[in-house]
Amino acid sequence: MPLNNMNLLQVKPDGSARIVDIGGGQNIRQKLNLQGIFEGRIVYVISTNGPITIEVDRNVVSIGRGMAQKIKVTRV
């Protein structure tokens, strides 16, 4: 994994990142895909207090910290 890759939990509020990989099983990937979260998508982190709140494609989505940890991103 390149040095600039991190998980979504490591992105500070008001930061943007591109999703490069989603770890975990097919159920997690499917749940995230239904919310518009998949590889190549750019997300904007709104809040990291409690669930992670992000904006993706003009939609605000909250996901659990465990799920956010499985999302590998790179800063944009």
C-alpha positions in Angstrom: 0.0 0.0 0.0 1.5 3.4 -1.0 2.4 5.8 1.8 -0.3 8.3 0.9 -3.1 5.7 1.4 -5.0 5.6 4.6 -8.4 4.6 5.9 -11.4 6.9 6.0 -11.1 7.4 9.7 -7.7 9.2 9.2 -9.2 11.9 7.0 -9.9 15.0 9.1 -13.2 16.9 8.9 -13.4 19.3 5.8 -11.0 16.9 4.0 -11.5 15.2 0.7 -10.3 11.8 -0.4 -10.7 9.3 -3.3 -11.7 5.8 -2.4 -9.1 3.3 -3.7 -10.2 0.1 -2.1 -12.9 -1.3 0.2 -11.9 -4.2 2.4 -14.2 -6.7 4.1 -16.8 -9.1 2.6 -19.3 -8.8 -0.1 -22.0 -7.7 2.3 -20.1 -4.6 3.3 -19.2 -3.7 -0.3 -22.9 -4.1 -1.3 -24.2 -2.0 1.6 -21.7 0.8 0.7 -22.4 0.5 -3.0 -26.1 1.1 -2.3 -25.1 4.4 -0.6 -23.0 5.5 -3.6 -19.7 4.6 -1.9 -17.3 2.6 -4.2 -13.8 2.7 -5.6 -12.9 5.8 -7.6 -15.5 8.0 -5.8 -14.4 11.2 -4.1 -15.8 11.8 -0.6 -15.8 14.9 1.6 -15.6 14.3 5.3 -18.1 16.4 7.3 -17.7 14.9 10.8 -15.8 12.2 12.6 -17.6 12.4 15.9 -19.5 9.2 16.5 -20.4 7.8 13.1 -18.4 9.1 10.2 -20.5 11.6 8.2 -19.4 12.1 4.6 -20.8 13.7 1.5 -20.6 11.6 -1.6 -22.1 12.7 -4.9 -24.1 15.5 -3.2 -25.6 13.0 -0.7 -24.8 13.1 3.0 -24.2 9.6 4.4 -23.3 8.4 7.9 -21.4 5.1 8.3 -20.0 3.3 11.4 -16.4 3.6 12.4 -15.7 -0.1 11.8 -17.0 0.2 8.3 -15.1 3.4 7.7 -11.9 1.7 8.8 -12.3 -0.8 5.9 -12.4 2.0 3.3 -8.9 2.8 2.0 -8.5 6.3 0.5 -5.9 8.7 -0.8 -6.0 12.5 -0.3 -7.1 14.6 -3.2 
